[in-house]
Amino acid sequence: MVEFFANSLMNGFAKSSMMGQGIVLIQIAASIYMLMIVISKFRGLSRVNSAVKRITRDVMGGRDVLEYYLARHPNGHSPLENIYWATCERLLKMLAPDVRSLLVGRQPGAAAALTNHEMGLVKALSEHVLDEEEIRVERGMGAIATVVALAPMLGLLGTVWGVLDAFADMGEAGSATIATMAPAISSALVTTVVGLLVAIPGVIMHTRLTSIVRSLMSDMEGFTDDLLGRIALEFQGRGA
């Protein structure tokens, strides 16, 4: 069955016009491009999910909000770590130099405090970095959606074009029979079939990736809220 289907497509492609063959080649190239993005996204999101669990555990499990910051170095690969690192840097810049030195040196007696205005600045930066990281996480999804949408539309264009050519040939010949029309219509339908073969698995993969991305973004937003809440609990309310 598969072999018969493949042979039908190959025969139809061979009999298609240059326009039809060009559209099929564009669809195949687009499907390869989409597949490369999908594989890269699945691998990248898998690594990010692992990092999310690890960093959430390490940051929220510390004795204070700065423990993980002072013990580690950022690697730039995890969205949560980027959010946490930028937030902690802004937090420390809001403090007086002597208080900052005591906190960084992990020395007791540091009366660290943030005013409501300073806390608002920390929150604004944290939310800005969160937005940037969400854009990074979603990167590539638009390209997949574009291929999924355009592949069947290109297929329809190729089919309509092929049918127009078939009717033009029929008009020139002055007669129409099944024997003369069927091969032309069959070859014209190849672009639509290829477009659907690209779009259907593309929709499935895009839907799955969208679900993963939304879950990850929810985790990122929850982490940011917890981080800001913990900073407020430890630092806010004691400033002038």
C-alpha positions as CSV (number, residue, x, y, z in Angstrom):
1,M,0.0,0.0,0.0
2,V,2.8,2.4,1.0
3,E,4.8,1.4,-2.1
4,F,1.8,2.0,-4.4
5,F,1.1,5.4,-2.8
6,A,4.8,6.4,-3.2
7,N,4.8,5.3,-6.8
8,S,1.7,7.2,-7.5
9,L,3.3,10.4,-6.1
10,M,6.5,9.8,-8.0
11,N,4.6,9.2,-11.2
12,G,2.4,12.3,-10.7
13,F,5.5,14.4,-9.8
14,A,7.3,13.2,-13.0
15,K,4.3,14.2,-15.1
16,S,3.7,17.5,-13.4
17,S,4.6,20.9,-15.0
18,M,7.6,22.8,-13.9
19,M,5.4,24.9,-11.7
20,G,4.0,21.8,-9.9
21,Q,7.5,20.3,-9.5
22,G,8.8,23.5,-8.1
23,I,6.1,23.8,-5.6
24,V,6.7,20.2,-4.5
25,L,10.4,20.8,-4.1
26,I,9.6,24.0,-2.0
27,Q,7.3,21.9,0.2
28,I,9.9,19.2,0.7
29,A,12.6,21.8,1.6
30,A,10.1,23.5,4.0
31,S,9.3,20.2,5.7
32,I,13.0,19.5,6.2
33,Y,13.5,22.9,7.7
34,M,10.5,22.4,10.0
35,L,11.8,19.0,11.1
36,M,15.2,20.5,12.0
37,I,13.4,23.1,14.1
38,V,11.2,20.6,15.8
39,I,14.1,18.3,16.7
40,S,16.0,21.3,18.1
41,K,13.0,22.5,20.1
42,F,12.3,19.1,21.7
43,R,16.0,18.8,22.7
44,G,16.2,22.4,24.0
45,L,12.9,22.2,25.9
46,S,13.9,18.9,27.5
47,R,17.2,20.5,28.8
48,V,15.3,23.6,30.0
49,N,12.7,21.4,31.9
50,S,15.5,19.6,33.7
51,A,17.2,22.9,34.6
52,V,13.9,24.3,35.8
53,K,13.4,21.5,38.3
54,R,17.0,21.7,39.5
55,I,17.2,25.5,39.9
56,T,13.8,25.7,41.5
57,R,14.9,23.1,44.1
58,D,18.2,24.8,44.7
59,V,17.0,28.4,44.9
60,M,13.9,27.8,46.9
61,G,15.6,25.2,49.1
62,G,18.3,27.6,50.2
63,R,18.4,29.2,53.6
64,D,18.0,32.7,52.0
65,V,17.3,34.0,48.6
66,L,21.0,34.9,47.8
67,E,22.5,31.6,48.8
68,Y,22.4,30.0,45.3
69,Y,23.5,33.3,43.7
70,L,26.6,33.5,45.9
71,A,27.5,29.9,45.5
72,R,27.1,29.4,41.7
73,H,28.1,31.1,38.4
74,P,25.5,31.6,35.7
75,N,25.8,29.4,32.5
76,G,23.3,31.4,30.4
77,H,21.5,28.2,29.3
78,S,18.6,28.2,31.7
79,P,15.8,30.8,31.6
80,L,15.2,30.5,35.3
81,E,18.8,31.0,36.1
82,N,18.9,34.1,33.9
83,I,15.8,35.5,35.7
84,Y,17.3,34.7,39.1
85,W,20.7,36.1,38.4
86,A,19.5,39.4,37.0
87,T,17.1,39.8,39.9
88,C,19.8,39.2,42.5
89,E,22.1,41.6,40.8
90,R,19.5,44.3,40.8
91,L,18.7,43.5,44.4
92,L,22.3,43.9,45.5
93,K,22.7,47.2,43.6
94,M,19.8,48.6,45.6
95,L,21.6,48.0,48.9
96,A,24.2,50.3,50.5
97,P,27.8,49.3,49.7
98,D,28.6,48.3,53.3
99,V,25.5,46.1,53.6
100,R,26.2,44.6,50.2
101,S,29.7,43.7,51.3
102,L,28.4,42.0,54.4
103,L,25.8,40.0,52.4
104,V,28.3,38.9,49.7
105,G,30.8,37.9,52.4
106,R,28.1,36.0,54.2
107,Q,28.8,37.9,57.4
108,P,26.2,38.3,60.2
109,G,24.7,41.7,61.2
110,A,23.8,43.0,57.7
111,A,20.6,45.0,58.2
112,A,19.6,44.7,54.5
113,A,16.3,46.5,53.6
114,L,14.5,47.7,50.5
115,T,12.0,50.5,50.3
116,N,8.8,50.0,48.4
117,H,10.2,51.9,45.5
118,E,13.4,49.8,45.4
119,M,11.3,46.7,45.6
120,G,9.3,47.9,42.6
121,L,12.5,48.4,40.6
122,V,13.6,44.8,41.4
123,K,10.2,43.5,40.4
124,A,10.2,45.5,37.2
125,L,13.5,44.1,36.1
126,S,12.6,40.6,37.1
127,E,9.4,40.7,35.0
128,H,11.3,42.3,32.1
129,V,13.8,39.4,32.1
130,L,10.9,37.0,32.4
131,D,9.3,38.4,29.2
132,E,12.7,38.1,27.4
133,E,13.1,34.5,28.4
134,E,9.6,33.6,27.4
135,I,10.3,35.0,23.9
136,R,13.5,32.9,23.8
137,V,11.5,29.8,24.8
138,E,8.9,30.4,22.1
139,R,11.6,31.1,19.4
140,G,11.0,28.8,16.4
141,M,7.4,28.1,17.1
142,G,6.4,30.8,14.5
143,A,8.4,29.1,11.8
144,I,6.8,25.8,12.4
145,A,3.3,27.4,12.3
146,T,4.2,29.2,9.1
147,V,5.3,25.9,7.3
148,V,2.1,24.1,8.6
149,A,-0.1,26.9,7.2
150,L,1.7,27.5,3.9
151,A,2.3,23.9,2.8
152,P,-1.3,23.0,2.0
153,M,-1.9,26.5,0.6
154,L,1.0,26.0,-1.8
155,G,-0.4,22.6,-2.6
156,L,-3.8,24.1,-3.5
157,L,-2.0,26.7,-5.7
158,G,-0.2,23.9,-7.5
159,T,-3.4,21.9,-8.0
160,V,-5.4,24.9,-9.3
161,W,-2.5,25.8,-11.6
162,G,-2.4,22.2,-12.9
163,V,-6.1,22.0,-13.5
164,L,-5.9,25.3,-15.4
165,D,-3.2,23.8,-17.6
166,A,-5.3,20.7,-18.1
167,F,-8.3,22.7,-19.3
168,A,-6.1,24.8,-21.5
169,D,-4.7,21.7,-23.2
170,M,-8.2,20.3,-23.5
171,G,-9.3,23.5,-25.3
172,E,-6.4,23.3,-27.7
173,A,-7.1,19.7,-28.5
174,G,-10.8,20.4,-29.0
175,S,-11.9,17.2,-27.1
176,A,-11.8,15.7,-23.7
177,T,-11.7,12.1,-22.6
178,I,-10.9,10.3,-19.4
179,A,-7.8,9.0,-20.9
180,T,-6.5,12.4,-21.7
181,M,-7.8,14.3,-18.6
182,A,-7.0,11.8,-15.9
183,P,-3.2,12.0,-16.0
184,A,-3.2,15.8,-16.0
185,I,-5.6,16.0,-13.0
186,S,-3.7,13.3,-11.2
187,S,-0.4,15.1,-11.5
188,A,-2.1,18.4,-10.5
189,L,-3.3,16.8,-7.2
190,V,0.3,15.8,-6.2
191,T,1.1,19.2,-4.7
192,T,-2.0,19.1,-2.5
193,V,-1.2,15.6,-1.3
194,V,2.4,16.6,-0.5
195,G,1.2,19.8,1.3
196,L,-1.1,17.7,3.5
197,L,1.6,15.2,4.2
198,V,3.7,18.1,5.4
199,A,1.0,19.9,7.3
200,I,-0.7,17.0,9.2
201,P,2.4,15.8,11.2
202,G,3.4,19.5,11.5
203,V,0.2,20.3,13.3
204,I,0.7,17.4,15.7
205,M,4.3,18.4,16.5
206,H,3.4,22.1,16.8
207,T,0.5,21.2,19.2
208,R,2.8,19.1,21.4
209,L,5.5,21.7,21.5
210,T,3.0,24.4,22.3
211,S,1.8,22.3,25.3
212,I,5.4,22.0,26.5
213,V,6.1,25.7,26.0
214,R,3.0,26.8,27.9
215,S,3.8,24.5,30.8
216,L,7.4,25.8,30.9
217,M,6.2,29.4,30.8
218,S,3.8,28.7,33.6
219,D,6.7,27.3,35.7
220,M,8.8,30.4,34.8
221,E,6.1,32.8,35.9
222,G,5.5,30.8,39.1
223,F,9.2,30.8,39.9
224,T,9.4,34.6,39.3
225,D,6.4,35.2,41.6
226,D,7.9,33.0,44.3
227,L,11.3,34.7,44.0
228,L,9.9,38.1,44.3
229,G,7.7,37.0,47.2
230,R,10.8,35.6,49.0
231,I,12.7,38.8,48.4
232,A,9.9,40.9,49.7
233,L,9.7,38.7,52.8
234,E,13.4,39.0,53.5
235,F,14.1,42.5,52.5
236,Q,11.0,44.7,52.1
237,G,9.4,46.8,54.8
238,R,12.4,47.7,56.9
239,G,13.7,50.5,54.7
240,A,13.0,54.2,55.1
